[in-house]
Amino acid sequence: MVDGKPQVTGSVAEMEIYSLLAKVIFDKNPSHEFYIEESYPFDWMYPLLKPHGLIMKVQPAAIVGIVR
């Protein structure tokens, strides 16, 4: 805490906040499609990711298997 305000230091802590924020936005908007350029892994997304060209689509439910 600095001057009564929370402070975050470091890229790992910052990315964890982004991950939690992305999860809240994803959960609160089930009727929208979400895509991500995966430069930093968000662990909760891995079972939901499906390749979509050069980016990944975040599916509303976990992917069971890959069909060729």
N, CA, C, O and CB atoms as a CASP TS submission, in Angstrom:
PFRMAT TS
TARGET T0000
AUTHOR 0000-0000-0000
METHOD Language model
MODEL 1
PARENT N/A
ATOM      1  N   MET     1       0.839  -1.173   0.000  1.00  0.00           N
ATOM      2  CA  MET     1       0.000   0.000   0.000  1.00  0.00           C
ATOM      3  C   MET     1       0.889   1.243   0.000  1.00  0.00           C
ATOM      4  O   MET     1       1.845   1.348   0.769  1.00  0.00           O
ATOM      5  CB  MET     1      -0.957  -0.006   1.215  1.00  0.00           C
ATOM      6  N   VAL     2       0.553   2.159  -0.866  1.00  0.00           N
ATOM      7  CA  VAL     2       1.235   3.448  -0.916  1.00  0.00           C
ATOM      8  C   VAL     2       0.170   4.522  -0.825  1.00  0.00           C
ATOM      9  O   VAL     2      -0.727   4.581  -1.667  1.00  0.00           O
ATOM     10  CB  VAL     2       2.097   3.605  -2.221  1.00  0.00           C
ATOM     11  N   ASP     3       0.257   5.362   0.174  1.00  0.00           N
ATOM     12  CA  ASP     3      -0.739   6.413   0.407  1.00  0.00           C
ATOM     13  C   ASP     3      -2.154   5.849   0.492  1.00  0.00           C
ATOM     14  O   ASP     3      -3.103   6.477   0.023  1.00  0.00           O
ATOM     15  CB  ASP     3      -0.669   7.457  -0.700  1.00  0.00           C
ATOM     16  N   GLY     4      -2.296   4.665   1.090  1.00  0.00           N
ATOM     17  CA  GLY     4      -3.609   4.051   1.249  1.00  0.00           C
ATOM     18  C   GLY     4      -4.160   3.385   0.002  1.00  0.00           C
ATOM     19  O   GLY     4      -5.314   2.956  -0.011  1.00  0.00           O
ATOM     20  N   LYS     5      -3.342   3.290  -1.060  1.00  0.00           N
ATOM     21  CA  LYS     5      -3.785   2.673  -2.316  1.00  0.00           C
ATOM     22  C   LYS     5      -2.964   1.414  -2.579  1.00  0.00           C
ATOM     23  O   LYS     5      -1.757   1.401  -2.337  1.00  0.00           O
ATOM     24  CB  LYS     5      -3.653   3.671  -3.506  1.00  0.00           C
ATOM     25  N   PRO     6      -3.610   0.348  -3.076  1.00  0.00           N
ATOM     26  CA  PRO     6      -2.847  -0.869  -3.379  1.00  0.00           C
ATOM     27  C   PRO     6      -1.873  -0.613  -4.528  1.00  0.00           C
ATOM     28  O   PRO     6      -2.158   0.163  -5.440  1.00  0.00           O
ATOM     29  CB  PRO     6      -3.799  -2.037  -3.734  1.00  0.00           C
ATOM     30  N   GLN     7      -0.726  -1.275  -4.467  1.00  0.00           N
ATOM     31  CA  GLN     7       0.287  -1.115  -5.501  1.00  0.00           C
ATOM     32  C   GLN     7       0.712  -2.490  -5.985  1.00  0.00           C
ATOM     33  O   GLN     7       0.916  -3.403  -5.186  1.00  0.00           O
ATOM     34  CB  GLN     7       1.508  -0.311  -4.975  1.00  0.00           C
ATOM     35  N   VAL     8       0.843  -2.631  -7.292  1.00  0.00           N
ATOM     36  CA  VAL     8       1.274  -3.886  -7.900  1.00  0.00           C
ATOM     37  C   VAL     8       2.624  -3.655  -8.548  1.00  0.00           C
ATOM     38  O   VAL     8       2.822  -2.669  -9.257  1.00  0.00           O
ATOM     39  CB  VAL     8       0.233  -4.409  -8.940  1.00  0.00           C
ATOM     40  N   THR     9       3.553  -4.570  -8.302  1.00  0.00           N
ATOM     41  CA  THR     9       4.881  -4.452  -8.875  1.00  0.00           C
ATOM     42  C   THR     9       5.228  -5.730  -9.622  1.00  0.00           C
ATOM     43  O   THR     9       5.052  -6.830  -9.097  1.00  0.00           O
ATOM     44  CB  THR     9       5.927  -4.156  -7.783  1.00  0.00           C
ATOM     45  N   GLY    10       5.711  -5.590 -10.821  1.00  0.00           N
ATOM     46  CA  GLY    10       6.166  -6.734 -11.598  1.00  0.00           C
ATOM     47  C   GLY    10       5.176  -7.165 -12.648  1.00  0.00           C
ATOM     48  O   GLY    10       3.965  -7.005 -12.493  1.00  0.00           O
ATOM     49  N   SER    11       5.712  -7.718 -13.728  1.00  0.00           N
ATOM     50  CA  SER    11       4.872  -8.106 -14.862  1.00  0.00           C
ATOM     51  C   SER    11       3.990  -9.310 -14.547  1.00  0.00           C
ATOM     52  O   SER    11       2.883  -9.411 -15.076  1.00  0.00           O
ATOM     53  CB  SER    11       5.738  -8.412 -16.066  1.00  0.00           C
ATOM     54  N   VAL    12       4.455 -10.227 -13.697  1.00  0.00           N
ATOM     55  CA  VAL    12       3.651 -11.406 -13.366  1.00  0.00           C
ATOM     56  C   VAL    12       2.397 -10.984 -12.603  1.00  0.00           C
ATOM     57  O   VAL    12       1.301 -11.463 -12.897  1.00  0.00           O
ATOM     58  CB  VAL    12       4.478 -12.418 -12.530  1.00  0.00           C
ATOM     59  N   ALA    13       2.552 -10.106 -11.642  1.00  0.00           N
ATOM     60  CA  ALA    13       1.401  -9.622 -10.869  1.00  0.00           C
ATOM     61  C   ALA    13       0.447  -8.846 -11.767  1.00  0.00           C
ATOM     62  O   ALA    13      -0.771  -8.980 -11.649  1.00  0.00           O
ATOM     63  CB  ALA    13       1.866  -8.734  -9.694  1.00  0.00           C
ATOM     64  N   GLU    14       0.997  -8.045 -12.654  1.00  0.00           N
ATOM     65  CA  GLU    14       0.175  -7.267 -13.577  1.00  0.00           C
ATOM     66  C   GLU    14      -0.622  -8.184 -14.505  1.00  0.00           C
ATOM     67  O   GLU    14      -1.812  -7.955 -14.724  1.00  0.00           O
ATOM     68  CB  GLU    14       1.052  -6.314 -14.401  1.00  0.00           C
ATOM     69  N   MET    15       0.017  -9.214 -15.050  1.00  0.00           N
ATOM     70  CA  MET    15      -0.674 -10.133 -15.951  1.00  0.00           C
ATOM     71  C   MET    15      -1.725 -10.956 -15.212  1.00  0.00           C
ATOM     72  O   MET    15      -2.733 -11.337 -15.808  1.00  0.00           O
ATOM     73  CB  MET    15       0.330 -11.060 -16.630  1.00  0.00           C
ATOM     74  N   GLU    16      -1.512 -11.237 -13.934  1.00  0.00           N
ATOM     75  CA  GLU    16      -2.525 -11.953 -13.152  1.00  0.00           C
ATOM     76  C   GLU    16      -3.788 -11.110 -13.009  1.00  0.00           C
ATOM     77  O   GLU    16      -4.901 -11.632 -13.064  1.00  0.00           O
ATOM     78  CB  GLU    16      -1.973 -12.325 -11.760  1.00  0.00           C
ATOM     79  N   ILE    17      -3.611  -9.814 -12.827  1.00  0.00           N
ATOM     80  CA  ILE    17      -4.771  -8.908 -12.775  1.00  0.00           C
ATOM     81  C   ILE    17      -5.495  -8.910 -14.113  1.00  0.00           C
ATOM     82  O   ILE    17      -6.724  -8.969 -14.153  1.00  0.00           O
ATOM     83  CB  ILE    17      -4.331  -7.465 -12.406  1.00  0.00           C
ATOM     84  N   TYR    18      -4.739  -8.847 -15.215  1.00  0.00           N
ATOM     85  CA  TYR    18      -5.356  -8.885 -16.551  1.00  0.00           C
ATOM     86  C   TYR    18      -6.114 -10.197 -16.766  1.00  0.00           C
ATOM     87  O   TYR    18      -7.189 -10.205 -17.366  1.00  0.00           O
ATOM     88  CB  TYR    18      -4.281  -8.711 -17.649  1.00  0.00           C
ATOM     89  N   SER    19      -5.556 -11.297 -16.277  1.00  0.00           N
ATOM     90  CA  SER    19      -6.209 -12.595 -16.416  1.00  0.00           C
ATOM     91  C   SER    19      -7.545 -12.617 -15.672  1.00  0.00           C
ATOM     92  O   SER    19      -8.554 -13.076 -16.206  1.00  0.00           O
ATOM     93  CB  SER    19      -5.293 -13.712 -15.895  1.00  0.00           C
ATOM     94  N   LEU    20      -7.541 -12.121 -14.446  1.00  0.00           N
ATOM     95  CA  LEU    20      -8.778 -12.086 -13.652  1.00  0.00           C
ATOM     96  C   LEU    20      -9.812 -11.163 -14.289  1.00  0.00           C
ATOM     97  O   LEU    20     -11.000 -11.484 -14.307  1.00  0.00           O
ATOM     98  CB  LEU    20      -8.480 -11.628 -12.212  1.00  0.00           C
ATOM     99  N   LEU    21      -9.374 -10.031 -14.804  1.00  0.00           N
ATOM    100  CA  LEU    21     -10.269  -9.099 -15.474  1.00  0.00           C
ATOM    101  C   LEU    21     -10.863  -9.719 -16.737  1.00  0.00           C
ATOM    102  O   LEU    21     -12.059  -9.583 -16.992  1.00  0.00           O
ATOM    103  CB  LEU    21      -9.528  -7.808 -15.818  1.00  0.00           C
ATOM    104  N   ALA    22     -10.027 -10.401 -17.530  1.00  0.00           N
ATOM    105  CA  ALA    22     -10.514 -11.068 -18.737  1.00  0.00           C
ATOM    106  C   ALA    22     -11.545 -12.140 -18.389  1.00  0.00           C
ATOM    107  O   ALA    22     -12.538 -12.290 -19.100  1.00  0.00           O
ATOM    108  CB  ALA    22      -9.344 -11.690 -19.514  1.00  0.00           C
ATOM    109  N   LYS    23     -11.324 -12.881 -17.314  1.00  0.00           N
ATOM    110  CA  LYS    23     -12.253 -13.931 -16.880  1.00  0.00           C
ATOM    111  C   LYS    23     -13.607 -13.333 -16.493  1.00  0.00           C
ATOM    112  O   LYS    23     -14.650 -13.883 -16.849  1.00  0.00           O
ATOM    113  CB  LYS    23     -11.660 -14.717 -15.692  1.00  0.00           C
ATOM    114  N   VAL    24     -13.598 -12.228 -15.775  1.00  0.00           N
ATOM    115  CA  VAL    24     -14.850 -11.575 -15.380  1.00  0.00           C
ATOM    116  C   VAL    24     -15.606 -11.096 -16.616  1.00  0.00           C
ATOM    117  O   VAL    24     -16.814 -11.308 -16.724  1.00  0.00           O
ATOM    118  CB  VAL    24     -14.571 -10.389 -14.425  1.00  0.00           C
ATOM    119  N   ILE    25     -14.907 -10.454 -17.544  1.00  0.00           N
ATOM    120  CA  ILE    25     -15.545  -9.954 -18.766  1.00  0.00           C
ATOM    121  C   ILE    25     -16.116 -11.115 -19.574  1.00  0.00           C
ATOM    122  O   ILE    25     -17.239 -11.032 -20.071  1.00  0.00           O
ATOM    123  CB  ILE    25     -14.536  -9.150 -19.622  1.00  0.00           C
ATOM    124  N   PHE    26     -15.343 -12.204 -19.709  1.00  0.00           N
ATOM    125  CA  PHE    26     -15.793 -13.388 -20.445  1.00  0.00           C
ATOM    126  C   PHE    26     -17.031 -13.998 -19.798  1.00  0.00           C
ATOM    127  O   PHE    26     -18.000 -14.310 -20.492  1.00  0.00           O
ATOM    128  CB  PHE    26     -14.671 -14.431 -20.519  1.00  0.00           C
ATOM    129  N   ASP    27     -17.012 -14.172 -18.489  1.00  0.00           N
ATOM    130  CA  ASP    27     -18.132 -14.791 -17.773  1.00  0.00           C
ATOM    131  C   ASP    27     -19.405 -13.937 -17.809  1.00  0.00           C
ATOM    132  O   ASP    27     -20.511 -14.478 -17.837  1.00  0.00           O
ATOM    133  CB  ASP    27     -17.738 -15.050 -16.331  1.00  0.00           C
ATOM    134  N   LYS    28     -19.256 -12.628 -17.807  1.00  0.00           N
ATOM    135  CA  LYS    28     -20.418 -11.727 -17.779  1.00  0.00           C
ATOM    136  C   LYS    28     -21.025 -11.481 -19.160  1.00  0.00           C
ATOM    137  O   LYS    28     -22.076 -10.848 -19.264  1.00  0.00           O
ATOM    138  CB  LYS    28     -20.020 -10.404 -17.168  1.00  0.00           C
ATOM    139  N   ASN    29     -20.381 -11.970 -20.222  1.00  0.00           N
ATOM    140  CA  ASN    29     -20.850 -11.726 -21.586  1.00  0.00           C
ATOM    141  C   ASN    29     -20.937 -13.019 -22.392  1.00  0.00           C
ATOM    142  O   ASN    29     -20.243 -13.152 -23.400  1.00  0.00           O
ATOM    143  CB  ASN    29     -19.927 -10.737 -22.292  1.00  0.00           C
ATOM    144  N   PRO    30     -21.764 -13.969 -21.979  1.00  0.00           N
ATOM    145  CA  PRO    30     -21.803 -15.271 -22.647  1.00  0.00           C
ATOM    146  C   PRO    30     -22.314 -15.222 -24.087  1.00  0.00           C
ATOM    147  O   PRO    30     -22.083 -16.167 -24.841  1.00  0.00           O
ATOM    148  CB  PRO    30     -22.661 -16.204 -21.860  1.00  0.00           C
ATOM    149  N   SER    31     -22.990 -14.167 -24.487  1.00  0.00           N
ATOM    150  CA  SER    31     -23.515 -14.107 -25.852  1.00  0.00           C
ATOM    151  C   SER    31     -22.517 -13.501 -26.842  1.00  0.00           C
ATOM    152  O   SER    31     -22.816 -13.408 -28.033  1.00  0.00           O
ATOM    153  CB  SER    31     -24.800 -13.303 -25.871  1.00  0.00           C
ATOM    154  N   HIS    32     -21.356 -13.095 -26.378  1.00  0.00           N
ATOM    155  CA  HIS    32     -20.340 -12.506 -27.250  1.00  0.00           C
ATOM    156  C   HIS    32     -19.243 -13.518 -27.572  1.00  0.00           C
ATOM    157  O   HIS    32     -18.984 -14.435 -26.793  1.00  0.00           O
ATOM    158  CB  HIS    32     -19.731 -11.257 -26.594  1.00  0.00           C
ATOM    159  N   GLU    33     -18.595 -13.342 -28.737  1.00  0.00           N
ATOM    160  CA  GLU    33     -17.448 -14.161 -29.090  1.00  0.00           C
ATOM    161  C   GLU    33     -16.182 -13.446 -28.633  1.00  0.00           C
ATOM    162  O   GLU    33     -16.091 -12.221 -28.706  1.00  0.00           O
ATOM    163  CB  GLU    33     -17.410 -14.447 -30.621  1.00  0.00           C
ATOM    164  N   PHE    34     -15.200 -14.225 -28.158  1.00  0.00           N
ATOM    165  CA  PHE    34     -13.943 -13.655 -27.691  1.00  0.00           C
ATOM    166  C   PHE    34     -12.783 -14.312 -28.415  1.00  0.00           C
ATOM    167  O   PHE    34     -12.784 -15.520 -28.653  1.00  0.00           O
ATOM    168  CB  PHE    34     -13.794 -13.823 -26.168  1.00  0.00           C
ATOM    169  N   TYR    35     -11.792 -13.502 -28.761  1.00  0.00           N
ATOM    170  CA  TYR    35     -10.585 -13.960 -29.437  1.00  0.00           C
ATOM    171  C   TYR    35      -9.394 -13.385 -28.700  1.00  0.00           C
ATOM    172  O   TYR    35      -9.476 -12.320 -28.089  1.00  0.00           O
ATOM    173  CB  TYR    35     -10.572 -13.542 -30.942  1.00  0.00           C
ATOM    174  N   ILE    36      -8.271 -14.114 -28.766  1.00  0.00           N
ATOM    175  CA  ILE    36      -7.075 -13.652 -28.060  1.00  0.00           C
ATOM    176  C   ILE    36      -5.828 -13.981 -28.867  1.00  0.00           C
ATOM    177  O   ILE    36      -5.730 -15.039 -29.489  1.00  0.00           O
ATOM    178  CB  ILE    36      -6.989 -14.288 -26.657  1.00  0.00           C
ATOM    179  N   GLU    37      -4.887 -13.060 -28.843  1.00  0.00           N
ATOM    180  CA  GLU    37      -3.543 -13.308 -29.352  1.00  0.00           C
ATOM    181  C   GLU    37      -2.766 -13.737 -28.119  1.00  0.00           C
ATOM    182  O   GLU    37      -2.530 -12.930 -27.220  1.00  0.00           O
ATOM    183  CB  GLU    37      -2.895 -12.021 -30.085  1.00  0.00           C
ATOM    184  N   GLU    38      -2.373 -14.980 -28.073  1.00  0.00           N
ATOM    185  CA  GLU    38      -1.843 -15.582 -26.849  1.00  0.00           C
ATOM    186  C   GLU    38      -0.342 -15.317 -26.697  1.00  0.00           C
ATOM    187  O   GLU    38       0.474 -16.200 -26.964  1.00  0.00           O
ATOM    188  CB  GLU    38      -2.110 -17.091 -26.845  1.00  0.00           C
ATOM    189  N   SER    39       0.020 -14.115 -26.272  1.00  0.00           N
ATOM    190  CA  SER    39       1.424 -13.807 -26.029  1.00  0.00           C
ATOM    191  C   SER    39       1.805 -14.086 -24.572  1.00  0.00           C
ATOM    192  O   SER    39       2.981 -14.265 -24.259  1.00  0.00           O
ATOM    193  CB  SER    39       1.714 -12.343 -26.382  1.00  0.00           C
ATOM    194  N   TYR    40       0.820 -14.121 -23.699  1.00  0.00           N
ATOM    195  CA  TYR    40       1.054 -14.440 -22.294  1.00  0.00           C
ATOM    196  C   TYR    40      -0.053 -15.397 -21.864  1.00  0.00           C
ATOM    197  O   TYR    40      -1.231 -15.087 -22.039  1.00  0.00           O
ATOM    198  CB  TYR    40       1.083 -13.140 -21.392  1.00  0.00           C
ATOM    199  N   PRO    41       0.303 -16.556 -21.304  1.00  0.00           N
ATOM    200  CA  PRO    41      -0.711 -17.571 -20.996  1.00  0.00           C
ATOM    201  C   PRO    41      -1.632 -17.200 -19.838  1.00  0.00           C
ATOM    202  O   PRO    41      -1.173 -16.785 -18.774  1.00  0.00           O
ATOM    203  CB  PRO    41      -0.036 -18.867 -20.684  1.00  0.00           C
ATOM    204  N   PHE    42      -2.918 -17.353 -20.055  1.00  0.00           N
ATOM    205  CA  PHE    42      -3.912 -17.250 -18.989  1.00  0.00           C
ATOM    206  C   PHE    42      -4.379 -18.681 -18.746  1.00  0.00           C
ATOM    207  O   PHE    42      -5.098 -19.248 -19.569  1.00  0.00           O
ATOM    208  CB  PHE    42      -5.128 -16.269 -19.371  1.00  0.00           C
ATOM    209  N   ASP    43      -3.977 -19.261 -17.633  1.00  0.00           N
ATOM    210  CA  ASP    43      -4.219 -20.683 -17.374  1.00  0.00           C
ATOM    211  C   ASP    43      -5.680 -21.086 -17.525  1.00  0.00           C
ATOM    212  O   ASP    43      -5.955 -22.169 -18.042  1.00  0.00           O
ATOM    213  CB  ASP    43      -3.752 -21.031 -15.992  1.00  0.00           C
ATOM    214  N   TRP    44      -6.620 -20.261 -17.096  1.00  0.00           N
ATOM    215  CA  TRP    44      -8.031 -20.633 -17.146  1.00  0.00           C
ATOM    216  C   TRP    44      -8.527 -20.772 -18.589  1.00  0.00           C
ATOM    217  O   TRP    44      -9.543 -21.423 -18.829  1.00  0.00           O
ATOM    218  CB  TRP    44      -8.873 -19.598 -16.399  1.00  0.00           C
ATOM    219  N   MET    45      -7.825 -20.170 -19.546  1.00  0.00           N
ATOM    220  CA  MET    45      -8.279 -20.199 -20.945  1.00  0.00           C
ATOM    221  C   MET    45      -7.886 -21.472 -21.688  1.00  0.00           C
ATOM    222  O   MET    45      -8.565 -21.851 -22.642  1.00  0.00           O
ATOM    223  CB  MET    45      -7.725 -19.011 -21.682  1.00  0.00           C
ATOM    224  N   TYR    46      -6.815 -22.141 -21.280  1.00  0.00           N
ATOM    225  CA  TYR    46      -6.287 -23.252 -22.068  1.00  0.00           C
ATOM    226  C   TYR    46      -7.336 -24.274 -22.511  1.00  0.00           C
ATOM    227  O   TYR    46      -7.348 -24.632 -23.689  1.00  0.00           O
ATOM    228  CB  TYR    46      -5.239 -23.949 -21.282  1.00  0.00           C
ATOM    229  N   PRO    47      -8.210 -24.758 -21.638  1.00  0.00           N
ATOM    230  CA  PRO    47      -9.192 -25.753 -22.101  1.00  0.00           C
ATOM    231  C   PRO    47     -10.248 -25.169 -23.032  1.00  0.00           C
ATOM    232  O   PRO    47     -10.996 -25.921 -23.656  1.00  0.00           O
ATOM    233  CB  PRO    47      -9.876 -26.387 -20.914  1.00  0.00           C
ATOM    234  N   LEU    48     -10.324 -23.850 -23.139  1.00  0.00           N
ATOM    235  CA  LEU    48     -11.362 -23.198 -23.939  1.00  0.00           C
ATOM    236  C   LEU    48     -10.864 -22.705 -25.298  1.00  0.00           C
ATOM    237  O   LEU    48     -11.666 -22.264 -26.120  1.00  0.00           O
ATOM    238  CB  LEU    48     -11.934 -22.041 -23.172  1.00  0.00           C
ATOM    239  N   LEU    49      -9.560 -22.771 -25.546  1.00  0.00           N
ATOM    240  CA  LEU    49      -8.994 -22.181 -26.758  1.00  0.00           C
ATOM    241  C   LEU    49      -9.117 -23.089 -27.965  1.00  0.00           C
ATOM    242  O   LEU    49      -8.896 -24.297 -27.887  1.00  0.00           O
ATOM    243  CB  LEU    49      -7.549 -21.841 -26.538  1.00  0.00           C
ATOM    244  N   LYS    50      -9.479 -22.472 -29.091  1.00  0.00           N
ATOM    245  CA  LYS    50      -9.595 -23.172 -30.369  1.00  0.00           C
ATOM    246  C   LYS    50      -8.882 -22.313 -31.404  1.00  0.00           C
ATOM    247  O   LYS    50      -9.146 -21.113 -31.485  1.00  0.00           O
ATOM    248  CB  LYS    50     -11.109 -23.432 -30.767  1.00  0.00           C
ATOM    249  N   PRO    51      -7.966 -22.904 -32.215  1.00  0.00           N
ATOM    250  CA  PRO    51      -7.278 -22.109 -33.229  1.00  0.00           C
ATOM    251  C   PRO    51      -8.268 -21.436 -34.178  1.00  0.00           C
ATOM    252  O   PRO    51      -9.265 -22.031 -34.587  1.00  0.00           O
ATOM    253  CB  PRO    51      -6.309 -22.987 -34.020  1.00  0.00           C
ATOM    254  N   HIS    52      -7.971 -20.193 -34.514  1.00  0.00           N
ATOM    255  CA  HIS    52      -8.800 -19.414 -35.440  1.00  0.00           C
ATOM    256  C   HIS    52      -7.851 -18.540 -36.256  1.00  0.00           C
ATOM    257  O   HIS    52      -7.657 -17.362 -35.958  1.00  0.00           O
ATOM    258  CB  HIS    52      -9.885 -18.537 -34.671  1.00  0.00           C
ATOM    259  N   GLY    53      -7.261 -19.145 -37.297  1.00  0.00           N
ATOM    260  CA  GLY    53      -6.244 -18.434 -38.070  1.00  0.00           C
ATOM    261  C   GLY    53      -5.006 -18.230 -37.218  1.00  0.00           C
ATOM    262  O   GLY    53      -4.486 -19.185 -36.641  1.00  0.00           O
ATOM    263  N   LEU    54      -4.530 -16.999 -37.133  1.00  0.00           N
ATOM    264  CA  LEU    54      -3.333 -16.690 -36.353  1.00  0.00           C
ATOM    265  C   LEU    54      -3.630 -16.371 -34.893  1.00  0.00           C
ATOM    266  O   LEU    54      -2.711 -16.131 -34.109  1.00  0.00           O
ATOM    267  CB  LEU    54      -2.610 -15.533 -36.977  1.00  0.00           C
ATOM    268  N   ILE    55      -4.894 -16.366 -34.528  1.00  0.00           N
ATOM    269  CA  ILE    55      -5.290 -16.078 -33.150  1.00  0.00           C
ATOM    270  C   ILE    55      -6.081 -17.261 -32.603  1.00  0.00           C
ATOM    271  O   ILE    55      -6.282 -18.257 -33.298  1.00  0.00           O
ATOM    272  CB  ILE    55      -6.129 -14.765 -33.068  1.00  0.00           C
ATOM    273  N   MET    56      -6.520 -17.148 -31.377  1.00  0.00           N
ATOM    274  CA  MET    56      -7.297 -18.217 -30.749  1.00  0.00           C
ATOM    275  C   MET    56      -8.679 -17.690 -30.389  1.00  0.00           C
ATOM    276  O   MET    56      -8.831 -16.549 -29.954  1.00  0.00           O
ATOM    277  CB  MET    56      -6.575 -18.766 -29.488  1.00  0.00           C
ATOM    278  N   LYS    57      -9.687 -18.547 -30.578  1.00  0.00           N
ATOM    279  CA  LYS    57     -11.045 -18.217 -30.165  1.00  0.00           C
ATOM    280  C   LYS    57     -11.274 -18.853 -28.803  1.00  0.00           C
ATOM    281  O   LYS    57     -10.936 -20.017 -28.588  1.00  0.00           O
ATOM    282  CB  LYS    57     -12.107 -18.708 -31.214  1.00  0.00           C
ATOM    283  N   VAL    58     -11.852 -18.085 -27.883  1.00  0.00           N
ATOM    284  CA  VAL    58     -12.163 -18.595 -26.548  1.00  0.00           C
ATOM    285  C   VAL    58     -13.585 -19.145 -26.605  1.00  0.00           C
ATOM    286  O   VAL    58     -14.556 -18.398 -26.717  1.00  0.00           O
ATOM    287  CB  VAL    58     -12.016 -17.470 -25.436  1.00  0.00           C
ATOM    288  N   GLN    59     -13.682 -20.477 -26.524  1.00  0.00           N
ATOM    289  CA  GLN    59     -14.967 -21.166 -26.597  1.00  0.00           C
ATOM    290  C   GLN    59     -15.706 -21.046 -25.263  1.00  0.00           C
ATOM    291  O   GLN    59     -15.068 -20.901 -24.221  1.00  0.00           O
ATOM    292  CB  GLN    59     -14.767 -22.653 -26.973  1.00  0.00           C
ATOM    293  N   PRO    60     -17.036 -21.104 -25.279  1.00  0.00           N
ATOM    294  CA  PRO    60     -17.783 -21.026 -24.013  1.00  0.00           C
ATOM    295  C   PRO    60     -17.665 -22.284 -23.154  1.00  0.00           C
ATOM    296  O   PRO    60     -17.954 -22.243 -21.958  1.00  0.00           O
ATOM    297  CB  PRO    60     -19.239 -20.762 -24.302  1.00  0.00           C
ATOM    298  N   ALA    61     -17.245 -23.397 -23.750  1.00  0.00           N
ATOM    299  CA  ALA    61     -17.090 -24.650 -22.989  1.00  0.00           C
ATOM    300  C   ALA    61     -15.768 -25.291 -23.391  1.00  0.00           C
ATOM    301  O   ALA    61     -15.233 -25.016 -24.465  1.00  0.00           O
ATOM    302  CB  ALA    61     -18.295 -25.637 -23.248  1.00  0.00           C
ATOM    303  N   ALA    62     -15.257 -26.137 -22.529  1.00  0.00           N
ATOM    304  CA  ALA    62     -13.970 -26.790 -22.781  1.00  0.00           C
ATOM    305  C   ALA    62     -14.017 -27.635 -24.051  1.00  0.00           C
ATOM    306  O   ALA    62     -15.035 -28.249 -24.370  1.00  0.00           O
ATOM    307  CB  ALA    62     -13.573 -27.664 -21.586  1.00  0.00           C
ATOM    308  N   ILE    63     -12.903 -27.652 -24.760  1.00  0.00           N
ATOM    309  CA  ILE    63     -12.760 -28.460 -25.966  1.00  0.00           C
ATOM    310  C   ILE    63     -12.481 -29.902 -25.541  1.00  0.00           C
ATOM    311  O   ILE    63     -11.557 -30.153 -24.768  1.00  0.00           O
ATOM    312  CB  ILE    63     -11.617 -27.909 -26.893  1.00  0.00           C
ATOM    313  N   VAL    64     -13.278 -30.850 -26.045  1.00  0.00           N
ATOM    314  CA  VAL    64     -13.106 -32.249 -25.661  1.00  0.00           C
ATOM    315  C   VAL    64     -12.012 -32.917 -26.480  1.00  0.00           C
ATOM    316  O   VAL    64     -11.208 -33.675 -25.936  1.00  0.00           O
ATOM    317  CB  VAL    64     -14.418 -33.010 -25.825  1.00  0.00           C
ATOM    318  N   GLY    65     -11.971 -32.651 -27.760  1.00  0.00           N
ATOM    319  CA  GLY    65     -10.975 -33.253 -28.631  1.00  0.00           C
ATOM    320  C   GLY    65     -10.862 -32.469 -29.914  1.00  0.00           C
ATOM    321  O   GLY    65     -11.664 -31.574 -30.181  1.00  0.00           O
ATOM    322  N   ILE    66      -9.868 -32.805 -30.706  1.00  0.00           N
ATOM    323  CA  ILE    66      -9.646 -32.121 -31.970  1.00  0.00           C
ATOM    324  C   ILE    66     -10.109 -33.032 -33.106  1.00  0.00           C
ATOM    325  O   ILE    66      -9.710 -34.194 -33.175  1.00  0.00           O
ATOM    326  CB  ILE    66      -8.145 -31.728 -32.140  1.00  0.00           C
ATOM    327  N   VAL    67     -10.940 -32.510 -33.985  1.00  0.00           N
ATOM    328  CA  VAL    67     -11.442 -33.267 -35.130  1.00  0.00           C
ATOM    329  C   VAL    67     -10.669 -32.817 -36.344  1.00  0.00           C
ATOM    330  O   VAL    67     -10.497 -31.619 -36.570  1.00  0.00           O
ATOM    331  CB  VAL    67     -12.982 -33.069 -35.334  1.00  0.00           C
ATOM    332  N   ARG    68     -10.200 -33.773 -37.128  1.00  0.00           N
ATOM    333  CA  ARG    68      -9.449 -33.435 -38.354  1.00  0.00           C
ATOM    334  C   ARG    68     -10.344 -33.441 -39.533  1.00  0.00           C
ATOM    335  O   ARG    68      -9.896 -33.181 -40.650  1.00  0.00           O
ATOM    336  CB  ARG    68      -8.303 -34.395 -38.586  1.00  0.00           C
TER
END
